[in-house]
Amino acid sequence: MTREEKLTVIEDLTAQLADSGVIYLADISGLDAQTTSNLRRACFKANIKLAVVKNTLLAKAMEASDKDFGELPSTLKGNTSLMLSETGNAPAKLIKDFRKKSEKPLLKGAFIEEAIFVGDDQLETLVAIKSKEEVIGDIIGLLQSPAKNVISGLKSGGGKLAGILKTLSEKES
């Protein structure tokens, strides 16, 4: 690989890192061709971009990036694959699911909206992270709950103020 080609790869990686708020580093070495193909297919279905990268080039792209990757560059040893996603827990869920049939991929680390996770022992923590959509759904559910109480109070109280107040006070207890 020529110097110009390396610079192009570093620029491309830097742009990908800048555009993504969810970055996972994984080790997929040792997977046979069929298993690797299955992993790539699973990543495609989950809208996760998977790319095998050279550690030195990724380290330079991390340095050139505006983001603070903390300890992540120290994980760039051995084989490294880059997983980029729009959903914080999607790669973690995919890795966990995939490891039901295989020992790999191993999680090296992750960068999720400026939070840094290092090591395979962080996988369960990353699986538990809620996506923006899940958090919004939880908030909407919490906001709807009081409205549902008022509506049910109106229906069961027969439309009279005393009945409504009685029904709502019983729901509080």
C-alpha positions in Angstrom: 0.0 0.0 0.0 1.5 3.3 -1.1 1.6 6.4 1.1 -1.1 8.1 -0.9 -3.4 5.0 -0.5 -2.8 5.0 3.3 -3.6 8.7 3.5 -6.8 8.1 1.6 -7.8 5.2 3.9 -7.1 7.4 7.0 -9.2 10.2 5.5 -12.1 7.8 4.8 -11.9 6.3 8.3 -11.7 9.8 9.9 -14.8 10.8 8.0 -16.6 7.6 9.1 -15.7 8.2 12.7 -16.9 11.8 12.5 -20.2 10.8 11.0 -21.0 8.0 13.6 -21.9 8.4 17.2 -21.8 4.6 17.7 -18.5 2.9 17.1 -17.6 -0.6 18.2 -14.2 -2.4 17.9 -14.3 -6.1 17.7 -12.1 -9.1 17.1 -13.5 -11.5 14.5 -10.3 -13.3 13.7 -10.4 -17.1 13.4 -13.9 -17.2 11.9 -14.2 -19.5 8.9 -15.6 -18.1 5.6 -19.2 -19.3 6.2 -19.3 -17.8 9.7 -17.8 -14.5 8.5 -20.4 -14.4 5.7 -23.2 -15.0 8.2 -21.8 -12.2 10.5 -21.6 -9.8 7.5 -25.2 -10.7 6.5 -26.4 -10.2 10.1 -24.7 -6.8 10.2 -26.3 -5.8 7.0 -29.8 -6.8 8.2 -29.2 -4.8 11.5 -28.0 -1.7 9.6 -24.5 -2.1 11.0 -21.5 -1.3 8.9 -18.7 -3.9 9.4 -15.2 -3.3 8.1 -11.8 -5.0 8.9 -9.3 -2.3 9.5 -5.5 -1.9 10.0 -4.8 -0.9 13.6 -2.2 1.7 12.6 -4.5 3.4 10.1 -7.5 3.4 12.5 -5.2 4.8 15.3 -4.2 7.7 13.0 -7.8 8.3 12.0 -8.8 8.4 15.7 -6.0 11.0 16.3 -7.2 13.1 13.4 -10.8 12.9 14.6 -12.4 15.7 16.7 -13.6 13.0 19.2 -11.9 11.9 22.3 -11.6 8.1 22.2 -9.9 7.8 25.6 -8.6 4.3 26.1 -9.9 2.9 22.8 -6.7 3.2 20.9 -5.0 1.0 23.4 -7.3 -1.9 22.3 -5.9 -1.8 18.8 -3.8 -4.9 19.0 -4.3 -8.1 16.9 -7.2 -8.2 14.4 -9.7 -5.4 14.6 -13.0 -4.9 13.0 -14.9 -1.6 13.0 -18.7 -1.8 13.6 -20.6 1.5 12.9 -24.3 1.9 13.8 -26.9 4.5 14.4 -28.3 2.6 17.4 -26.2 2.4 20.5 -27.0 -1.2 21.5 -27.5 -2.8 18.1 -23.9 -4.0 17.6 -23.8 -5.3 21.2 -27.1 -7.3 20.7 -25.7 -8.7 17.4 -22.5 -9.8 19.0 -24.3 -11.4 22.0 -26.7 -13.2 19.6 -23.9 -14.3 17.3 -21.9 -15.7 20.2 -24.7 -18.2 20.9 -23.2 -20.2 18.0 -19.6 -19.0 18.0 -16.9 -17.8 20.4 -16.4 -14.6 18.4 -16.8 -11.7 17.8 -15.1 -10.5 20.9 -15.8 -6.9 22.0 -12.6 -4.8 22.3 -14.3 -1.6 23.0 -17.1 0.9 22.1 -17.6 4.6 21.8 -21.3 5.5 22.2 -22.2 9.2 22.1 -19.0 10.1 23.8 -19.1 7.3 26.5 -16.3 4.8 26.2 -16.5 1.2 27.1 -13.4 -1.1 27.0 -13.3 -4.8 27.2 -15.5 -7.8 26.4 -16.9 -7.7 29.9 -18.8 -4.6 29.0 -21.0 -6.5 26.5 -24.0 -6.9 28.8 -23.8 -3.2 29.8 -23.9 -2.2 26.2 -26.8 -4.6 25.4 -28.8 -2.9 28.2 -28.3 0.6 26.8 -31.6 1.9 25.4 -31.9 3.5 22.0 -33.3 7.0 21.6 -36.5 5.5 20.3 -36.8 3.2 23.3 -36.2 6.1 25.7 -38.8 8.3 23.9 -41.3 5.4 24.0 -40.7 5.1 27.8 -41.3 8.8 28.3 -44.4 8.8 26.2 -45.7 5.8 28.2 -45.1 7.7 31.5 -46.7 10.8 30.2 -49.8 8.9 29.0 -50.4 7.2 32.3 -51.9 10.2 34.2 -54.1 11.0 31.2 -55.4 7.4 31.1 -56.2 7.7 34.8 -58.3 10.8 34.2 -60.1 9.3 31.3 -60.9 6.1 33.2 -62.0 8.3 36.1 -64.4 10.2 33.8 -65.8 7.0 32.4 -66.3 5.1 35.7 -67.5 8.1 37.7 -70.5 8.6 35.5 -69.4 12.1 34.6 -70.1 13.6 38.0 -67.3 15.5 39.7 -67.7 13.6 43.0 -67.5 10.2 41.2 -64.4 11.3 39.2 -62.6 12.5 42.4 -63.5 9.3 44.2 -62.2 7.1 41.4 -59.0 9.0 41.0 -58.3 9.0 44.8 -58.8 5.2 44.9 -56.3 4.9 42.1 -53.7 6.9 44.1 -53.9 4.4 47.0 
